[in-house]
Structures are given as C-alpha cells and as structure tokens.
Amino acid sequence: MADLEKRFEKAVADSKKLPEKPDNATLLQIYSLYKQATEGDVEGKRPGFTDMVGRAKWDAWNEQKGKDAATAMQEYVDLIASLK
C-alpha cells in the first residue's frame, strides 16, 4: 500500500501540471476519485439545484460509493497517467 500511496501522491502533484486542462467530465472524475481515495464515501445531503457545481461534484463522488481507497487511488493514478 505504501508504494501505491507514493504513486497516488505523485499523481496528485502531476495533476496540477497537465499539458492541457481536461474537459469537465474528466475533471469531475479526477475530483471524485481523489475524494473517494482520501475521504471514503460521500456524506451529507446533495446540494440543491441552485448549486450546480456542488451538485455535479456530489453526484460524481456519489458514483464512487463503496469503492475502497486502494482501488480509487489506482484508478486516479491510471487516469492522470492517461492525461499526460
């Protein structure tokens, strides 16, 4: 797990230096995998319809529900690697 955590931390750093900004769907996937890997399943109420960004983020994170941290970290690492 320590090796995976190091690769995850490197991918997080690399995500800030991508050659071009990913599209919104990819950004939501990056966000949701990061949150699932670091915090686990989403908690709290879904934001209201007036908070469209918050709602999209909540929905994306909620789609990761039940995924363990190691799997989310590996998927995050793979996704960032595919964007380089």
C-alpha positions in Angstrom: 0.0 0.0 0.0 2.9 2.4 0.7 4.0 2.2 -2.9 0.5 2.9 -4.1 0.2 5.9 -1.8 3.5 7.3 -3.2 2.3 6.9 -6.7 -1.0 8.5 -5.7 0.8 11.5 -4.2 2.9 11.9 -7.3 -0.2 11.7 -9.5 -1.9 14.4 -7.4 1.2 16.6 -8.0 1.2 15.7 -11.7 -2.5 16.5 -12.0 -1.6 20.2 -11.3 0.9 20.2 -14.2 -1.1 18.5 -17.0 -0.2 19.8 -20.5 -3.8 20.9 -21.1 -6.9 21.3 -18.9 -9.1 18.2 -19.1 -12.8 18.6 -20.0 -15.4 19.0 -17.3 -16.4 15.3 -17.2 -12.8 14.3 -16.7 -12.3 16.9 -14.0 -15.3 15.5 -12.2 -13.8 12.0 -12.4 -10.4 13.2 -11.1 -12.2 15.0 -8.2 -14.5 12.1 -7.3 -11.6 9.5 -7.4 -9.5 11.8 -5.2 -12.3 12.3 -2.7 -13.1 8.6 -2.6 -9.4 7.7 -2.1 -8.8 10.3 0.7 -12.2 10.5 2.5 -14.3 7.5 1.5 -18.0 7.5 0.7 -19.7 10.9 0.3 -21.7 12.0 3.3 -24.2 14.8 3.8 -27.1 16.0 1.7 -27.0 16.5 -2.0 -26.6 20.2 -2.8 -29.7 22.0 -4.0 -30.4 22.7 -7.7 -29.1 26.3 -7.4 -25.6 25.0 -6.6 -25.0 23.3 -9.9 -21.2 22.9 -9.4 -21.6 21.5 -5.9 -24.3 19.2 -7.1 -22.2 17.9 -10.0 -19.3 17.2 -7.7 -21.5 15.5 -5.1 -23.1 13.3 -7.9 -19.7 12.3 -9.3 -18.3 11.4 -5.9 -21.5 9.5 -5.0 -21.0 7.4 -8.1 -17.8 6.1 -6.5 -19.7 4.9 -3.4 -18.5 1.6 -2.0 -15.1 1.7 -3.8 -12.2 1.1 -1.4 -9.4 3.6 -1.1 -6.8 1.4 -2.8 -9.0 0.9 -5.9 -9.8 4.6 -6.1 -6.1 5.5 -5.7 -5.1 3.1 -8.5 -7.8 4.5 -10.8 -6.7 8.0 -10.1 -3.1 7.2 -10.9 -4.1 5.5 -14.1 -6.4 8.4 -15.1 -3.7 11.0 -14.5 -1.1 8.9 -16.4 -3.5 8.7 -19.4 -3.8 12.5 -19.5 0.0 13.2 -19.6 
